[in-house]
């Protein structure tokens, strides 16, 4: 995955860009933001739940989390995860 290319694309679309790493078993529950968020798994096994619907995005799959959408991110107990994220104000 080309981090520089993803960052360039997201910034051209008005999003910020960051990289996050979580240890195995890390859980972030029930977050809401007042801006749209882009999320992309780089490595690891991550479950993303939005409005009660869970999914496991594959590495490189971009997911839009609309503003005010309740969401949780859970990294598998099997190992750490790394992901890109970015925000865009409405």
N, C-alpha and C positions, 0 to 999 in steps of 0.2 A: 504494500500500500504506500503510495507516494504522499507523505504528509504535507509537503510543500504545495502539491497540486490541490489537495483537499482544502488547505488553508486559503489558497488563492481563490478557489471557486466560492467558498463560503463568504469570504470578505467581499467578493464581487457581488454577491447576493445580499449584502448588508448584515451579515452575521459576524459576531466575534469568533475567535478560535482559541481553544485551549486543549490541553492534554491532561488526562486524569488517570491515576493508577490506584487500584484498590487491592488490598490483600484478600486472600481466600476467605470466603464467608462474610465479606462486608455487605451490609444492608443499608440502603437509604430509603426510608419509608415515607410515603404520602407527602410528596413535595408538590408545590404549585408555584409557578412564576407568572409575573405579569407581562411576560414577553414570550414569543415563540422560541423554542429551543431545537437545535439540531443535535443529533446523537449518533455516533458511529462507533461500533466495537472495532478495536484494532486487534486485540488478542484476548483469549480467555473465554469462559462460558458465562454469559450474562443473561439474566432474565429481566426484561423490561415490562412492567405492568402499567397500563394506562387505563384509567376509569374502570378498573376491575378486570381487564382483559390482559392476560399474560402472553408474552411472546419471547422468543430467543433469537434476536437478530444475529445474522451471520457476520463475521468480520467483513468490513467494507460496505455493509448495507446501511444506507442513510435512513434515519427515522426522524420525522418531524413530530415534535411534541408541541401542540398548539398552546398558546397562552391560557392560563387558568386550568389546564388539564392536570388532575391529580395523577401523580406517577411515582413509581418506586423502581429502584435499580438494585438487583441482588446478584452478587458475584458468587459463583459456585464454590463450595467447600473444597473442590478438587485443586484449585489453584488461583493465582491472582488474575486480575483483568486490567486491561488498558483500553481507554476509549477517548475519542475526540468529542468535544461539546462546543456549542456556540449559541449565543443569544441575539435576538433581533427585537428591537422595540417596535411596538405597533403604532 
